[in-house]
Amino acid sequence: MPWFRSRGCTAPRQPPGLHIGSRACTIPAMPSPRLAARGILLIEDRLLLVNAWPNHRSGLWCAPGGGVERGASLHDNLAREFREETGLRVAVGPPCLINEFHDPDGTFHQVDLYFRCTLMAGTLDPDWRDPEGIVTRRRLFSRAEMARIKVKPDSLAAAAWGQSLLYDPLEPILR
């Protein structure tokens, strides 16, 4: 039985306070999931990953990218985030992974769309710094090295070296 019927409502998405029969039908507000675009860039068969923890306090690695800004395409958002986080210019290609993660004890829920990227310009300069100070490290990893590091999402290596579009369902957020 749908949750709205268990609350005495006969139809979903009724305006708050609308009476259906003798019972009020109020639907609790839930925050929308955050949408992010991330890029998968292989350079000489190694995957570019970033670490975004201040003072290297976590060993968690992820693909470059971030939250999308209203009014810009997913490709434009990803190209901007890639430049900010890595100093590289990329061409954004087709999607290869959809991943969701959430905080089971809170309201955070994010949907990440991963796109294959091609390097257009730039090199991994050791003196480069993220202008926003979010990314603290950038590094290329071989597929074998990926098995020995903490990385999210779990299916990132399969997406990077695979050929199909993958869906990685809801994972709990790491703290």
N, C-alpha and C positions, 0 to 999 in steps of 0.2 A: 504494500500500500504506500503511495507517495506520502512524504512527510506532511504535506499541506492537508491531506484528508485526515491524518491522525490528529490534527489540531482542530478538527471540526469544520474546516473550510471545504467547499465543494469545488473550487477552481483555483488554480495557481495565479500568483501575481495580481491579486486584487489590491486596489488602493488601500493603504492603512486605514483601519477603522471601518471599512465597509462591512455591513452586516449581511451575512448569508444565513438565511433562516433566522434563528434567534441568537447566533453566536457571531462575535466580531472576528474578522479575519485579518490579522496583522502578520506581516511577513518580516522577519528580522533582517536588518540591513547587513550585508556582508561586503567587505572591501573587495574590489576587483583584483584579479591577479595582476602582478607587474609583468610587463612584457620586455624582454631583452633580446638583442641580436648578438650573436657570437660568431667568430670566424675560425675556420680550420685551415691553417696554412702549413703545408709541407714544404720544407726546404731541404733538398738533398735527402729525401726520405726520412726526415726528422720533423716532428711536430713542434710548432712554436706554442709554448705555454707561458702564462704569467702567474706571478704570486702577488696578491694584493693585500697582504697583511703587514701593517706597520712593524718595523724593527724585526722582520722575519719571524714573528712569533708563531706562525703556523707553517707547516710544510705542505699545505694544500695548494695544488696547482690547477689552473683552469684555462680555457681558451680565452683569448682577448675578446673584449666586447663589453656591452653594458646596456643599460636601460634606454629605450627608444624615446625620442622627443616627439611630441605631437607636431604634425605638419611636415615631417620628413619621412621619406620612405625607409623601409627596413635596410635596404642596401646603403643609402646615404648615412643612416645612423651608424651602421657597422663600419663603414669606411672612416667616419669621423672618430669613433671609439678606437679603432685600430691605430690610427695616427697618434691619438693622445696616449694610448697605453704602450705602444711599441716604437713609435717614430717611423713606422713603415707605411708606405702607400700601397694599397691592395685594390685589385679588381674583385668585386664580390660576385660570385657565381651562384649556382643552384643550391637549394637547401639540402642538407644531408642528415639532420638530426633534429628532433623535437624532444625537449626534456622539460619536465616539471619538477619543482621541488617546493617544499613547504615546511613550516614550523608546526608540528603536531600539537604544540602547547600554546600556539598563538594564532595570529591572523595572517602571517606572511605566507604568500603563495606566489611563485614566479614561474613564468613559462619562458624558456630560452629556445630561440630558433637559431640553429647553427647552419652556416653557409660555407661552402667551399670557397676558398680565396686563392688568388694568384698574386704573387709579388710583382708590383709594378715599379717601385723605386725604394731605395734605402738599404741600409745594412744595419745589423745589430751592433750599434756603437756602444761600447761599455760606459761611455761618459753620458749617454742619454738619460734624461730624467722625465718622468711623467709630469706634465705641467700641473696636474691636479693633485699630485702626490699620492695617488691611490696605488698604482702598481709599483712594487719595490724591486721585483726581479723579473727577468725575461730569460727564457732558456729554450734551446731546442732539445727534444728528447727522441731517441729511437724507439721503435715499438717494444723492443726488449726492455729498455729502461722504464717504460711506462708501467710495466708490471711491478716495479719496485718502488714506485712513488705513490703518494696520496693524491688522487686526482678525482675530480667530479666533472661531469656525471660518470657513472660507472661504465657507460657504453662509449666513452669518448674515443678510445683507441679503435674500436670496431667501426665507428663512423669515419674516423680519419683515414684508415686504410681500407675501408670497404667501398662498395659501389652503389649501395641502395640507400633509400631514405629510411632512417630508423626512428622509432618512437620509444623513448625511455620514460616509463610512467613515473608517477609521483614518488619522489625520494624524500626522506626527511632531511632537513637542513643540518649541516654540520656546525658545531659550536666550537 
